[in-house]
Amino acid sequence: MKQILLAFAVILGLTLYSCGGYSVDDIKAETQVSIVDSISENFDISPNNIEVTSYTLIQETNSVYTGVMETEYDGYTQTWDIKVTWDHNSDEYIYVWELLSEN
C-alpha cells in the first residue's frame, strides 16, 4: 500500500510540475486579448468591435494548446483555428490563428 501511495505522489508531483502552475483557463485569459488585437490589426478593424463569443483550448502537449475561437463582427460570426505555444523558459506565449469560416 505504501508503494502505491508513493507512486501516486510521484505521478501527481510530475503532473503538477509539468503544468507549471498555469491552467488552460489562465492561458486562455492571457492570450485572448492579444489574439483579438492581432486579428484586428490584420483586418484593419478596431478590436473593440470584435466580440469573442466562445474560446476553447485543450492541451496537446506540455507546451502546445489548440482550440477554436468564435467571434462576432459586423453581423458575421467568424470561427478561428487557434494554436498557442507556451515557452516555459521565457514564460511567453506564441500564438497562430487562421480563419476557418465566416457566416
N, C-alpha and C positions, 0 to 999 in steps of 0.2 A: 504494500500500500504506500509506503514511504517513497519508493521508486516512482510510482505513478504520479504522486504529488510533485516530486522533484521534476519529472519530465514535463508535467503540465506547467510548472512555474517557469521552466526554461523556455518553453514554446511561447508562453504568454509574454515573457520578457523580450524575446526576439521580435515578436509581433509588434509590441509597443515601441521598441527601438526603431524598427524599420519604418514605422509611421511618422516618426519624428515629432509626434505630438500634434500634428495637424490632421483634422478630419476633412472629409470630402466637402462638407458644408463650409469649412473655413476656406478651403481653396476656391470654392465657387464664389464666396463673398469677396475674396481678394482679387479674383480675375474678372468678374462680371463687368465692372465699370471700365476696366482697361480694354476689354474686348469690344464693348459698345463704342468706346471712343475710337478704336481702330476702325471699326466698320463705318462709323460716321465720317472719319477722315477720308476713307477710300471712296465713299459715295457722295462726298461733299454735302453732307446734311448735318444739322445740329444734333448732338447726342441727346439733347433734351426732348427731341421729337420722337425718339425711339423708345418704345415701351417693351420691356422684357416681360413676357407673359409666362415663360417657363424656361428653366435652365437645369439640366440634369448632367451629372458627371458620374462616371464609375472609374474605379481604379483598375487599370490594366496590368501595370507592373508597379514596382516600388516607387517609381517617379513619373509614370505616364498615366494620364487620366484622359478619357474620351467621353464625349457626350453630345447633346443636342441643345441648342438654344433656340427658342421661338420668340420672335419679336413682332410688334405691330408698328407700322409706319405708314402714314398717309392712306389709311383704309386697307392696307395689304398686310397679310401675315407672311413673314419670312421664316424659313427653317434653316438653321445654320449647323453645319458639322463642326464640332469643336475638339481640338486636341491641345491639352496642357501638359507641359513637361516641367517638372519641378527640379531645379538644380539644388541638391542638398548642400553642396559646398558654399554656394553664394546665397542660398535661400531666396532665389529669384525664380520667377515663372516665365517660361517661353510658351506662347500660345499661337496656334494656327487656326484659322476659321475659313470655311468655304460655304457659300450659299448653295443649299440643296434644292430648295423650292420656294416659290412665291405664289400665293393665292390672293 
